[in-house]
Every structure is written in C-alpha cells, then in structure tokens.
Amino acid sequence: MNLNGTLLQQVIVFFILGWFTMKFVWPPIMKALDERRSQIADGLAAADKAKADSSLAEKRIADELRKARESAAEFRSVAERQVAQLIEDARNESARIVKAAREAAETEAGLASQRAKEALREQVATLAVAGAERILRKEINAQAHAELLSQLKSEL
C-alpha cells in the first residue's frame, strides 16, 4: 500500500463528502436554523408586544379604576346631598305640621272658649231672668224682653 495513494484517496473522499454535505445536507440544516431563528425573533417580538400591551392595559385599568372611584365619590356626594335635602324637607314639613296643629288647637281652643263664654252668658241670662222673676214674683216673658236679654248678654 502506498501512502501517497491512500492519502490521495482520502483527500478525494474528503472533498466528495464535503461537496455532498454542502449540496444536500447543509441547506436543510441552514434552512431549519433560519426558521428557528425567525421563530425565536417572532416570539421575542410577540413577547415585547405582549409586554407593551400589558403595560397599556394596566394603564387603562388604572384609569378606569380612578374614573370609577371618582364616579362613586360623585354618586356618594350627590346621594348625601339628596339625603340632607330630604331630611331638611322632612324637618320643614314636620315643623309646618306642628305649627298647623298648634294653630288648629289654638283656633279650636278659641272657638271652645267662645262657645263656653256664649253658654255662660246664656246661663247667666237665664239665672238673671230667674232671679228677677223671683224678686218680682211674677213671670217675665223672655220673648217679649229678648232685646233686653241680648243687651244683658253683650254686657256680660
């Protein structure tokens, strides 16, 4: 065996193997690596986009939460004002009802007092007629002397 022949065969086989690898093996490997690189880049871009979207969503959520709190505070404020107004209206209404009741009671008391005075005048007039009748020992005609009795009532 000749060392030069073997070396030459090995070099030829090496170049044939290199050419075969570069022609048929290397392109699918490079294609797979490029696809993988592209997938990784797309994945990183999607992750960055998701991170940006997440940040934007958090800002929107914070804004919505702030708006909701402001709205709730406004609703609470309006409700408190309405409750205060209702309480004030109820107080005014109760004061008006109490005042009307007092006026009605005073009016009723005044009317009752007036009626009592009238009844008392009638009784005094009747007693006066009875007393005068006894004094004079004769009967006085109340209808005949109605004017005198009315004058007597008004004087009392």
Protein Blocks (a to p, Z undefined) as FASTA:
>chain_A
ZZklmmmmmmmmmmmmmmmmmmmmmmmmmmmmmmmmmmmmmmmmmmmmmmmmmmmmmmmm
mmmmmmmmmmmmmmmmmmmmmmmmmmmmmmmmmmmmmmmmmmmmmmmmmmmmmmmmmmmm
mmmmmmmmmmmmmmnopacdfklmmmmmmmmmmmZZ
